[in-house]
Amino acid sequence: MENNLPVNICEYQELAKKALPKMHYDYINGGAEDEHTLRDNIAAYGRILLRPRVLVDVSNIDMSINLLGYDMPSPIIVAPTGSHKLANPEGEVATARAAAACNTLMVLSFSASCKIEEVASSCNAIRFYQLYVFKNRDISATLVQRAESHGFKAIVLTVDTPMLGRREADIRNKMVAPANANLEGLMPIDDLDTTDGSKLEKYARDTLDPSLSWKDVEWLKSITSLPILLKGIVTAEDARKAVEAGAAGIIVSNHGARQLDYAPATISALEEVVKAVAGAVPVLVDGGVRRGTDVLKALALGARAVMVGRPVLYGLAARGQAGAKHVIEMLNRELELAMALCGCRSVAEITRDRVQTEGDRFRSLL
């Protein structure tokens, strides 16, 4: 197998599709309703062109960044995705070790199938914790306190899920809500019988809080000393509100296109958010990244770092921890090559003039 490793993310996706039961592959890979945004998250990167500069000494490429005071060798970090044991029996522990081996940051999902404590003790690394706010605030508060006490360095609050998007593949497959290891002892997790739609949908309906609002950011700040990043923002208006609310960072995300179909592709929304924030806090982006060139495009449009979700799960499903590690390594190598071929010796040199968007081309015709 080592002599026939996949050479890109798409090949890992094909291996994952073959390795997984249909229900689990559809859960990982699917989006909301018509899946327009799911397709556009990827396609939108293809509409952005690179503007390479030549005759630059690129014998030394520096991909390092600093995020919230933490130095990292690359701007590629692991996004929060749930239920890694659907992809591999070792679950998030394998993913955490893969990320640590690449010296990159992992955001552990609220919906993890391994406990916070298991992941924390599995390896030494910088980790953030992703949170949903439940109707029962005590559950969310307990999880935040557990993450903080086990060395997690920030809270990533998902703000685009007051209720679950309509994921028709999961409804069709009657997808069973995977066990959330971290809710054991905090709430009943077995009473999910339903004959209408997915069990995952019922679980979300029973637990997620549709009253979630900006005041809950204040509540979260009151119970933790950790910096809080808001994940799920795609407009300038909400970006400004996030800064006013004291967010330490913003993640431009449409939840992997799993919530609102026909929301904008994240790379299309990125620059609007970056301009609104005006450097007050770092802006990250996730959704649709499949190549190192995608990462370069996102950095050129103002992202401090890029979060990768499904590709890591493809690697995990195909080859376990080694596959997840290889996916991160591939993207890093692709980014390094793209930087060299664009004449960018450091992340600081990946400036706005290195890309041409559809808007740029339209304005040039006026």
N, C-alpha and C positions, 0 to 999 in steps of 0.2 A: 504493500500500500504506500509506503514512504516514497517509492520511486514514481508513484502515479498520483501525487497530491493534486487537488484542484488548483487551478492557476488563477481563479477569480471568484468573486462572490456568487455569481450566477451558477457556477458549477457546484458550489457548496449547497445552494438552494435545491438543485436537482437531487443531490445526494440526500438531503434532509427529507424531501418529498418521498423518496423511495424508502427511507428508513422508518418513517413515522406512520402510525394509523391515520387514516383520512381525517377523523375528527380532530386529532391533535394538530396535524399540519394545517388544517383549515383555521383552527383557533389561532395559531401563531401567525399565519400568513394573511388572514382575512381582514376586511375593512367594513365600513358601514354602508348599508343600503346598496346603491349601484356601484360602489367602489370607484367612483370618479376621482375622488381626492387621493385614494390609494394609488391609482395609476399615475396621477399627476405629480405626486410627491417625487417620483422617479423621473418622469418625463420632463418636468420643469428644469431639472439640472441640464438636460440635453438641449434646452433652448438658450443656455448661456455659453458664450464662446470665450475662449482664453485669448489674451493678447500678449504673447511671449516677447521678451526682450532678449537679444542675442549678444554675443561677445562679452559676456559677464563671466568672471572667474567663479565657477560654481564647484570648485574642488572640495570645499567644505560647506556643508548644508547644516544649518542649526534649526531644528524643528521645535525647540523647547518653548514652553509658555509658562506663565504664572497665573494661577486661578485662585482667587481668594487667599492669596499668600502662599499657596503651595506650588512648588516648582515641579513641572512634569516634562518629560522628554519629548512629548508630542501633544498636539491639540485634539487627538482622537481619544474619546473616553467612552465607557460602556453605559448605555442608557438603561433606565429601569424597565424591565420587562418581567411579567409575572410567570410563575409556575414552570421554572426551568426543569423540574423533574419530568415534565411531559416530553422534554427533548432528550434527557439523559438521567439515569437513576441518581447520579451524584448531584444533580441540580445546581443551585447557586454556589455551592462550595466549589465545584469544578470551575464555574465561571469566574469566581473570585480569585482562584489560584491562577487561572489563565491571565486575568487582568494584572495581577501582581507580578507575574513573570514578565510582563511587558512594561512594568513600572507605570501603569496607567491607573486612572481612577475609575472605580465602579460605583454606580448608584444602585443600591439594593432596593428592589421593588417591595412595596407594602404587601403585594400579593405573592411574596416568595413562598416556595415550597420547602425552604430550609429556614431554620430559626435564625434570628438576629445573632444570637450567641454563637451558633455553629459557624456562621460566616465570619464573625469577628475573630474567632479563635483559629480559623483555618489557615491564615497566612497574614503577614504584615503588609499593610497597604493603606493608602488613603481611600476612604469610602464615605459616600453620602447616603442618606436614607430618604426614600421617597414615601410620601404620606398622602392618604386620602383622609378626609374628615368624615367620620361616621355620625349618624344621628346621635349615638351615644358618645359624647365628647370624651368621656373617661377612657374609652378604648384607645382613641387616637393619642390622648395624653400619655397613657401608659407606654405605648409603642415609642413615642418620642423619647421618653425618659430612658427606656431600655437602650435605644440606639445611642443616646448621648453617653450613657454610662459605659457602653462598650466601645467607645472610641470613634464613633462616626463623627465626621467633621462639619456636616451641614445637613439641613432638612430641605428636601425638594418637595414643595407642596403642589400637588396636581390640582389645577383650578378649573379644568374644562369638563369635569364629570359630576355635575349635580345629579345626573341620572345616566344610566348606561345607554350608549348609542345602539342603534338597531343593527346588530351583526347577523345577517340573515343566514350565513353558513352555520353559525352556532345554533340558531333556532332550528334550522333544518336537521342538523345532526343531533339535536337535543343534548347539546354539550353539557357535561357535568362540571360544576364549579370545582376546580382542583382544590385540594385541601390547602388552606392558608395556615402554615405551621405556626405562625406568630399569633394567631387568634385562639390557640388552644388555651382553655381556661378562662378566656375573656368573654366568649359568647358561644352559643350553640352553633356548630358548623355542619351538623349532619342533617338537619331538618330542611331538606331542599327538594322534597318531592313535588313534582309538577307534571301535568300532562299537556301543558300548553307552552310550547317554546322551549328555550334552553333553561337548564337549572342555573346556569351562570346569571341569566337575566333576572331570575327570581331572587337570587342571592343579592344582586346589586340593588334591586328594588326595595328589598327589606332593610338594607344597611346604609346605602349612600344618602346623604342629606341634601335634598333639593333647595334648602334654605341657605346653603353656603353663600357667604357674601364677603365683602371687603372687611367687615368687622371681625371676621374669623382669622384674618391675617394678624390683627392686633391680639386676638386671643392666643394664637400660636406663639407670637413673640413674647407673651407674658409667661409662658410655661417653659421656655428654653432659652439658653444663652447662645445657642448655635445660630449661625447665619442662615437665613431662609431664602431660597430661590423659588420663584413662582414659575411653574411649568404649565404651558397651555395657552400662552398669549400670542396673538397673531395680528393685533392692531396697535396703532400708535396711541389711541385713546387709553387702552388698558395698560400699555407700557408706561405711560406717564403716571397713571394711578398706582402702578406697582412701585415706582420710585417714591411717590408720595407716601405710600404705605410702609416704606422702610425695607423693601426687599433688597437683599444683598446681590441678587442676580436675577436675570430673566431667561427663561428657556422658551424660544419660539418653537411651538409644537402644536400639532393637531392630533396628538395622541396616536400617531401612526396611522392616521385616517380611519380610526376605529370609532369616532364619536359623531361628528357632524359631517355628513357628505356634502360636497361642494364648498366646504371651507377652503381657503387658499392653500396651495402647496406651500410648505414652510419656507423653502428657499425664495419663493415669490414674496412672502411676507417679511422676510428678514430685514431688508434694508429700511423699510418703513419703521420697524421697531427700533433699529439701531439709531436712526435719525432722531426719533422721539426721545430716546434715552440720553442722547448727546454725551455719552461717555460717563454718565453718573454711576452706572453699574455695568458689570460684564454681561454681554448677551451671548447665549449659546443657542444652538439650533439642533433639532433632530428631524428624522423623517426622510427617507428616500436616498440616503447616502449608500452608494454601491461601489464607488471608485475613489482613489486618492485625488483625482481631478475634481470630484465633487467637493471634497474637503477644501481644496484650494479655492474653489469658487465661493464657498461659504465664508472662508476667512477674508477673501477680497471684499465681500459685501458687509463685513463688519463683525462677524462672529468671533468671539474669543476662543471658543472650542466647539467641537462637533461631537454629538452623541450618536452612537451606533447601537441599534437594538436588534432587529431581526437578523442581520448578518451573523452576529455572534451566536444567536440561537441556531442558525443553520449549521455553523461549525460545530456547536455542541451536539446537535442531533446526529451529525455525520460521523464525528470522530471524538466525541467527548471533550475533555479538557484540552487535549492537543489540537482539536479542530477549532475551538474557540480562540486559543492562542494564535493559531496560524492565521485566522481571519484578521485579527488585530495586526499581526505582523505584516500581512499582505497589504493592508490599507496604509500602514506606515511606510512601507517600501514604495508603494505607488505615489504617496504624497511626496516623499523625498525626490523621486524621479520627476514628478510634475513641477516641483519647485525648481529643480535644476534646469529643466527644459524651458521654464518661463523666466529664467534669470533671477530667481529669488533666492538669496543666500540665507535668509532668516524669515521667520514668520512676520516680523516687522516690515519686511519688504514686499509682502503680499498685499498690495494696496489696491484701491478701487479701480485704478486705471489698468489693472491686469485682466479685467473681465469686460465683456460687452453683453449687456442684457437686451432683451427685446425692446425695452423702453428706450435704451440708448440708440438702437437702430432706428426706431420710429422718430425720435427727436432729431436725428441727423438728416431726416428727409424733409423736415419742416423748413 
